[in-house]
Amino acid sequence: MFKSHKVGRDDSWEGAVVTRSRGMLDGSNMYHFVEVRLADGDVVKVRIDRRLWKSIAVGDRIVKSPGADPVKG
C-alpha cells in the first residue's frame, strides 16, 4: 500500500521511482504521476511535470528540495 498526500511547495524528500502513470482526470488535461519510495520505506504518489515524467524510468532517483520542483537525482 502507499500513502498519498499532496506534496507541498516547502516539502523536501528523496526517493526511487516505483511506478509511472498518467491520466486525464478531468477529461481535458493530462496529468503525470510517479510513486516514489522514500528512504524510510513509505511510498508517496506525486504529480510531476511532463518533461520530468518523460525523462525518468522506474528505479531512477528523484529529489525534491524546499521551494523547488522535483528533479532527477
C-alpha positions in Angstrom: 0.0 0.0 0.0 1.0 3.6 -0.4 0.3 6.8 1.3 -1.0 9.5 -0.9 -0.8 13.2 0.1 -0.5 16.4 -1.6 3.2 17.4 -1.6 3.6 21.0 -0.5 5.9 23.5 -2.1 8.0 23.6 1.1 8.3 19.8 1.5 11.6 18.0 0.8 12.1 14.4 0.1 14.3 12.0 -2.0 13.5 8.5 -3.3 13.3 6.0 -6.1 10.6 5.8 -8.7 8.4 2.7 -8.2 5.8 3.3 -10.9 4.9 6.0 -13.5 1.3 6.8 -14.6 -0.7 9.4 -16.4 -4.3 10.1 -16.9 -6.9 12.6 -18.0 -8.6 13.0 -14.6 -10.8 16.0 -15.6 -11.3 14.8 -19.2 -9.3 17.5 -20.8 -5.8 17.8 -19.2 -3.2 15.1 -19.0 -1.7 14.7 -15.5 1.6 12.8 -14.9 2.3 10.9 -11.6 5.0 8.8 -10.1 5.0 6.7 -7.0 8.2 7.3 -5.1 9.7 5.0 -2.3 11.3 7.3 0.3 14.3 6.4 2.4 12.0 5.4 5.4 10.1 2.9 3.2 7.0 5.0 2.7 5.6 5.2 -0.8 4.0 8.5 -1.9 2.2 9.4 -5.2 3.3 12.7 -6.6 2.3 14.8 -9.6 5.2 15.9 -11.7 5.6 17.9 -14.9 5.6 16.2 -18.3 9.2 16.9 -19.1 10.5 15.2 -15.9 8.0 12.3 -16.4 9.3 11.6 -19.9 13.0 11.7 -18.7 12.7 9.2 -15.9 12.2 5.4 -15.6 11.4 3.0 -12.8 14.3 2.9 -10.5 15.6 6.4 -11.1 16.1 8.7 -8.1 14.1 11.9 -7.7 14.9 14.8 -5.3 12.6 17.5 -4.1 14.1 20.5 -2.3 12.0 23.0 -0.4 10.7 25.7 -2.7 11.7 23.8 -5.9 10.1 21.3 -8.3 11.2 17.7 -8.2 14.3 16.9 -10.3 16.0 13.7 -11.5 18.8 13.0 -9.0 
